[in-house]
Amino acid sequence: MNSNLSQLPSDLPVPIDDGAAAHLEGAYLPKISLPSTDGNFVNLDDLKSRWVIYVYPMTGRPDVPLPDGWDGIPGARGCTPQSCSFRDHYQELNQLGAGVVGVSTQPSEYQKEAQDRLHLPFHLLSDSFLQLKGAMRLPTFTVAGMELFKRLTLIAEDGRIRKVFYPVFPPDRNADEVLAWLRLNS
């Protein structure tokens, strides 16, 4: 089983920028409502002020095997370290006026387990119907019969995307990159 999801293997393949997120900077968040781990729905176009929206493939669980070949897919491994990094920097992000939310295709019940296990102080949103893929043309990949988002992070202000981090690698340093950008652009 996956007993150490928090540690990244040293030999992970580095994802390359395939241009699949180049169209996002300057775009507006769509009028889409996604279920949240708090039991409510979040309308993305209602997110006002500054938000960090990190989109990730899937969070592994210690009791569930990862798909075969997971570590060999560039950008797939690292959802737990990325989430924990945003958790660890949550107060700093808030001090810079940014809310945080994570998005994956996993159902809310699965995400809630990860939120509780990882002690995340923010909510995760479920896009199990890939609405963002259609509305924003977010990049995806397929593994073990599942279509999952490629990892990317958006910084939106008043519903408009100001900055896109893509590809995100290594995922455990993404929150540091976001903080650096926010400090320069506050």
Residue frames as qw, qx, qy, qz and C-alpha x, y, z in Angstrom:
[[0.000, 0.888, 0.460, 0.000, 0.00, 0.00, 0.00],
 [0.331, 0.681, -0.030, 0.653, 0.99, 3.67, -0.12],
 [0.607, -0.595, -0.391, 0.352, 2.41, 4.21, 3.34],
 [0.385, -0.485, 0.008, 0.785, 4.48, 7.27, 2.46],
 [0.365, 0.745, 0.476, 0.293, 2.43, 9.53, 0.22],
 [0.167, -0.966, -0.040, 0.192, 4.06, 12.60, 1.78],
 [0.422, -0.575, 0.500, 0.491, 7.50, 11.86, 0.36],
 [0.658, 0.686, -0.126, -0.284, 8.32, 12.38, -3.29],
 [0.903, 0.000, 0.253, 0.348, 10.59, 9.84, -5.00],
 [0.264, -0.679, 0.286, 0.623, 13.84, 11.45, -6.17],
 [0.266, -0.102, 0.740, 0.609, 13.54, 10.08, -9.71],
 [0.419, 0.651, 0.548, -0.317, 10.14, 11.51, -10.70],
 [0.444, 0.345, 0.473, 0.678, 9.92, 12.50, -14.37],
 [0.031, -0.420, -0.137, 0.896, 9.70, 16.25, -14.86],
 [0.443, 0.691, 0.571, -0.030, 6.59, 17.42, -16.75],
 [0.319, 0.000, 0.317, 0.893, 7.18, 19.69, -19.74],
 [0.288, 0.524, 0.237, -0.766, 5.14, 22.72, -20.69],
 [0.360, 0.271, 0.802, 0.392, 3.00, 21.47, -23.56],
 [0.064, -0.087, -0.235, -0.966, 1.21, 24.82, -23.89],
 [0.264, -0.457, -0.821, -0.217, -2.08, 23.35, -22.67],
 [0.277, -0.721, -0.504, 0.386, -2.57, 26.14, -20.10],
 [0.341, -0.009, 0.155, 0.927, -1.25, 29.09, -22.14],
 [0.124, -0.508, -0.495, -0.694, -4.77, 30.38, -22.84],
 [0.458, -0.610, -0.630, 0.143, -5.79, 30.71, -19.19],
 [0.328, -0.336, -0.228, 0.853, -4.03, 33.89, -18.04],
 [0.140, 0.076, -0.149, -0.976, -6.49, 36.78, -18.34],
 [0.394, -0.310, -0.748, -0.435, -9.52, 34.49, -18.64],
 [0.479, -0.372, 0.268, -0.749, -12.43, 34.70, -16.23],
 [0.179, -0.027, 0.950, -0.253, -13.49, 31.89, -13.94],
 [0.294, -0.233, -0.711, -0.595, -16.59, 30.20, -15.37],
 [0.584, -0.241, 0.200, -0.749, -20.07, 30.18, -13.90],
 [0.690, 0.008, -0.721, -0.064, -19.73, 26.68, -12.51],
 [0.591, -0.565, 0.304, -0.489, -20.84, 25.40, -9.13],
 [0.605, 0.239, -0.751, 0.115, -18.76, 22.61, -7.59],
 [0.777, -0.570, -0.236, -0.124, -19.43, 20.59, -4.42],
 [0.093, 0.700, -0.537, 0.462, -17.11, 21.37, -1.52],
 [0.504, -0.008, -0.809, 0.303, -15.84, 19.25, 1.35],
 [0.117, 0.007, 0.528, -0.841, -17.90, 21.42, 3.71],
 [0.238, 0.439, 0.855, -0.141, -21.12, 20.08, 2.13],
 [0.281, 0.765, 0.178, -0.551, -21.90, 23.30, 0.25],
 [0.687, 0.508, 0.341, 0.392, -21.43, 24.31, -3.37],
 [0.278, -0.605, 0.132, 0.734, -18.93, 26.94, -4.50],
 [0.558, 0.787, 0.257, 0.055, -19.72, 29.07, -7.53],
 [0.694, -0.060, 0.128, 0.706, -16.35, 29.82, -9.09],
 [0.226, 0.562, 0.243, 0.758, -17.47, 33.07, -10.68],
 [0.430, -0.845, -0.208, -0.242, -18.55, 34.28, -7.22],
 [0.760, -0.321, -0.139, 0.548, -15.01, 34.04, -5.83],
 [0.116, 0.959, 0.013, 0.258, -14.15, 37.67, -5.12],
 [0.356, -0.841, 0.401, 0.075, -10.86, 39.16, -4.04],
 [0.296, 0.611, -0.727, -0.106, -7.75, 36.96, -4.46],
 [0.921, -0.140, 0.280, -0.232, -7.85, 33.15, -4.65],
 [0.027, 0.480, -0.856, -0.190, -5.26, 30.46, -5.15],
 [0.900, 0.139, 0.141, -0.387, -6.90, 27.54, -6.95],
 [0.069, -0.487, 0.849, 0.194, -4.66, 24.54, -7.19],
 [0.879, 0.225, -0.084, -0.412, -5.87, 21.83, -9.55],
 [0.198, -0.492, 0.848, -0.013, -4.41, 18.39, -8.99],
 [0.455, 0.097, -0.803, -0.371, -4.85, 14.84, -10.39],
 [0.780, -0.417, -0.378, -0.274, -5.89, 12.91, -7.26],
 [0.287, -0.646, 0.580, -0.405, -4.96, 12.50, -3.64],
 [0.594, 0.098, -0.798, 0.011, -3.69, 9.05, -2.76],
 [0.706, -0.553, 0.139, -0.420, -4.79, 7.22, 0.36],
 [0.168, -0.543, 0.813, -0.128, -2.55, 4.99, 2.48],
 [0.592, 0.023, 0.770, -0.236, -5.02, 2.09, 2.17],
 [0.728, 0.607, 0.266, -0.178, -5.61, 2.32, -1.60],
 [0.658, -0.105, 0.431, 0.609, -2.97, 1.43, -4.21],
 [0.179, 0.662, -0.197, -0.700, -2.05, 4.12, -6.71],
 [0.832, 0.510, 0.038, -0.216, -2.67, 3.28, -10.37],
 [0.855, -0.045, 0.300, 0.421, 0.00, 1.13, -12.02],
 [0.567, 0.359, 0.210, 0.711, 2.79, 3.29, -13.38],
 [0.152, -0.943, -0.295, 0.018, 1.66, 6.38, -11.41],
 [0.466, -0.718, 0.178, 0.486, 5.19, 7.51, -10.53],
 [0.511, -0.003, 0.550, 0.661, 6.21, 7.29, -14.20],
 [0.206, 0.787, 0.492, 0.310, 3.57, 9.80, -15.37],
 [0.332, 0.175, -0.129, 0.918, 5.16, 13.28, -15.46],
 [0.216, -0.300, 0.071, -0.926, 3.39, 15.51, -12.94],
 [0.662, -0.378, -0.547, -0.345, 1.10, 12.85, -11.48],
 [0.681, -0.336, -0.532, 0.376, 2.78, 12.12, -8.15],
 [0.318, 0.089, -0.283, 0.900, 2.78, 14.75, -5.42],
 [0.315, -0.635, -0.396, -0.584, -0.79, 15.73, -4.56],
 [0.671, -0.628, -0.358, 0.163, -0.33, 15.07, -0.85],
 [0.552, -0.230, -0.083, 0.798, 2.96, 17.05, -0.57],
 [0.076, 0.380, 0.285, 0.877, 1.39, 19.89, -2.59],
 [0.463, -0.689, -0.424, -0.363, -1.71, 20.01, -0.37],
 [0.692, -0.535, -0.283, 0.394, 0.42, 19.88, 2.77],
 [0.432, 0.040, 0.041, 0.900, 2.58, 22.72, 1.48],
 [0.170, -0.538, -0.295, -0.771, -0.50, 24.91, 0.97],
 [0.653, -0.640, -0.404, -0.030, -1.63, 23.86, 4.45],
 [0.677, -0.321, -0.192, 0.634, 1.72, 24.82, 5.96],
 [0.248, 0.032, 0.121, 0.961, 1.70, 28.23, 4.22],
 [0.079, -0.681, -0.688, -0.238, -2.02, 28.89, 4.68],
 [0.287, -0.805, -0.296, 0.426, -1.60, 31.72, 7.20],
 [0.308, -0.370, 0.315, 0.818, 0.98, 33.48, 5.03],
 [0.105, 0.328, 0.702, 0.623, -1.32, 33.20, 2.02],
 [0.179, -0.790, -0.587, 0.003, -4.20, 34.64, 4.05],
 [0.342, -0.679, -0.077, 0.645, -1.99, 37.50, 5.25],
 [0.169, -0.179, 0.490, 0.836, -1.39, 38.34, 1.61],
 [0.486, 0.309, 0.113, -0.810, -5.15, 38.41, 1.06],
 [0.467, 0.219, -0.729, -0.450, -5.45, 35.07, -0.71],
 [0.830, -0.109, 0.359, -0.413, -7.96, 32.32, -0.08],
 [0.033, 0.369, -0.901, -0.226, -7.02, 28.77, -1.03],
 [0.840, 0.134, 0.308, -0.426, -9.03, 25.96, -2.57],
 [0.196, -0.301, 0.874, 0.328, -8.01, 22.68, -4.19],
 [0.751, 0.344, 0.011, -0.563, -9.82, 21.04, -7.12],
 [0.112, -0.251, 0.930, 0.245, -9.72, 17.45, -8.39],
 [0.565, -0.030, -0.554, -0.611, -12.05, 15.01, -10.11],
 [0.260, -0.084, -0.919, 0.284, -12.39, 12.90, -6.97],
 [0.395, -0.660, -0.534, -0.351, -15.79, 12.81, -5.24],
 [0.228, -0.735, 0.215, -0.601, -16.29, 15.03, -2.17],
 [0.880, -0.453, 0.045, -0.133, -16.39, 12.05, 0.20],
 [0.876, 0.132, -0.088, 0.455, -12.93, 10.95, -0.96],
 [0.281, 0.622, -0.148, 0.715, -11.65, 14.52, -0.71],
 [0.535, -0.722, 0.060, -0.435, -13.13, 14.93, 2.78],
 [0.939, -0.278, -0.040, 0.196, -11.08, 11.96, 3.99],
 [0.660, 0.306, -0.079, 0.681, -7.93, 13.63, 2.62],
 [0.081, -0.740, 0.044, -0.667, -8.88, 17.00, 4.10],
 [0.734, -0.634, 0.047, -0.236, -9.35, 15.43, 7.53],
 [0.938, -0.111, -0.021, 0.329, -6.28, 13.15, 7.37],
 [0.581, 0.333, -0.018, 0.743, -4.01, 15.97, 6.18],
 [0.267, -0.668, -0.392, 0.574, -5.57, 18.60, 8.49],
 [0.273, 0.328, 0.358, 0.831, -6.21, 20.99, 5.60],
 [0.009, -0.465, -0.446, 0.765, -7.62, 24.35, 6.80],
 [0.345, 0.349, -0.259, -0.832, -9.24, 24.99, 3.41],
 [0.780, 0.256, 0.448, -0.354, -11.82, 23.17, 1.33],
 [0.210, -0.161, 0.813, 0.519, -11.43, 20.90, -1.67],
 [0.604, 0.401, 0.055, -0.687, -13.83, 21.06, -4.60],
 [0.566, 0.056, 0.810, 0.147, -14.98, 18.07, -6.62],
 [0.455, 0.529, -0.273, -0.662, -15.19, 18.35, -10.39],
 [0.546, -0.059, 0.835, 0.031, -16.07, 14.73, -11.02],
 [0.626, 0.623, 0.466, -0.054, -17.93, 15.67, -14.22],
 [0.552, -0.036, 0.326, 0.767, -14.92, 17.57, -15.63],
 [0.175, 0.904, 0.386, -0.052, -16.88, 20.80, -15.98],
 [0.200, -0.844, 0.238, 0.437, -13.70, 22.86, -15.81],
 [0.491, -0.091, 0.687, 0.527, -12.16, 20.84, -18.61],
 [0.322, 0.620, 0.643, 0.312, -15.07, 21.84, -20.83],
 [0.026, -0.964, -0.257, 0.069, -15.48, 25.44, -19.68],
 [0.199, -0.900, 0.306, 0.237, -11.80, 26.37, -19.38],
 [0.813, 0.494, -0.305, 0.054, -10.13, 23.72, -21.53],
 [0.442, -0.704, 0.545, -0.107, -8.04, 22.52, -18.59],
 [0.478, 0.436, -0.752, -0.127, -5.52, 19.84, -19.52],
 [0.848, -0.272, 0.317, -0.325, -6.15, 16.25, -18.47],
 [0.247, 0.402, -0.870, -0.140, -4.60, 12.81, -18.79],
 [0.888, -0.140, -0.123, -0.420, -6.01, 9.30, -18.54],
 [0.155, 0.381, -0.884, 0.222, -4.76, 6.49, -16.33],
 [0.046, 0.116, 0.952, -0.279, -6.47, 3.27, -15.19],
 [0.031, -0.563, -0.764, -0.315, -9.67, 4.33, -16.97],
 [0.193, -0.809, -0.379, 0.405, -9.83, 7.66, -15.06],
 [0.371, 0.664, 0.117, 0.639, -9.56, 11.08, -16.67],
 [0.527, -0.651, -0.267, 0.477, -7.68, 13.34, -14.26],
 [0.149, 0.988, -0.031, 0.026, -6.54, 16.95, -14.33],
 [0.680, 0.288, -0.245, 0.628, -2.92, 17.78, -15.01],
 [0.471, -0.610, -0.344, 0.537, -1.49, 19.73, -12.11],
 [0.260, 0.497, 0.120, 0.819, -1.73, 23.51, -12.39],
 [0.258, -0.566, -0.509, 0.594, -2.28, 26.44, -10.06],
 [0.126, 0.686, 0.365, 0.617, -4.27, 29.58, -10.80],
 [0.182, -0.363, -0.404, 0.820, -4.22, 32.90, -9.00],
 [0.024, 0.640, 0.588, 0.495, -7.50, 34.69, -9.61],
 [0.086, -0.237, -0.342, 0.905, -8.47, 38.19, -8.55],
 [0.440, 0.383, 0.236, -0.777, -12.13, 39.15, -8.63],
 [0.805, 0.357, 0.420, -0.219, -12.84, 36.19, -10.89],
 [0.616, 0.751, -0.234, -0.043, -10.08, 36.86, -13.44],
 [0.925, -0.151, 0.058, 0.342, -6.98, 34.67, -13.72],
 [0.010, 0.961, -0.261, -0.087, -3.86, 36.77, -13.20],
 [0.000, 0.629, -0.776, -0.045, -1.24, 34.04, -13.00],
 [0.972, 0.064, -0.095, -0.207, -0.96, 30.40, -14.10],
 [0.277, -0.584, 0.763, 0.027, 1.64, 27.98, -12.78],
 [0.923, 0.235, 0.268, -0.141, 1.99, 25.16, -15.30],
 [0.781, -0.245, -0.573, -0.042, 3.51, 22.71, -15.23],
 [0.492, -0.755, 0.276, -0.333, 3.89, 22.54, -11.46],
 [0.942, -0.003, -0.240, 0.233, 7.08, 20.76, -10.43],
 [0.286, -0.133, -0.935, 0.161, 8.09, 19.81, -7.90],
 [0.370, -0.633, -0.517, -0.442, 4.61, 19.95, -6.39],
 [0.595, -0.578, -0.424, 0.363, 5.82, 20.38, -2.81],
 [0.360, -0.229, -0.010, 0.904, 7.38, 23.75, -3.76],
 [0.070, 0.585, 0.573, 0.570, 4.28, 25.16, -5.47],
 [0.324, -0.864, -0.377, 0.078, 3.07, 27.09, -2.41],
 [0.496, -0.510, 0.098, 0.696, 6.51, 28.75, -2.13],
 [0.283, 0.181, 0.507, 0.794, 6.29, 29.84, -5.78],
 [0.128, -0.751, -0.562, -0.322, 2.77, 31.17, -5.23],
 [0.442, -0.784, -0.225, 0.373, 3.88, 33.11, -2.14],
 [0.447, -0.260, 0.266, 0.813, 6.82, 34.64, -4.02],
 [0.125, 0.422, 0.563, 0.700, 4.52, 35.76, -6.84],
 [0.275, -0.816, -0.499, -0.095, 1.93, 37.18, -4.42],
 [0.483, -0.640, -0.095, 0.591, 4.59, 39.16, -2.55],
 [0.319, -0.107, 0.384, 0.860, 5.82, 40.72, -5.81],
 [0.092, -0.344, -0.592, -0.723, 2.28, 41.42, -7.06],
 [0.240, -0.617, -0.685, 0.304, 0.47, 42.69, -3.98]]
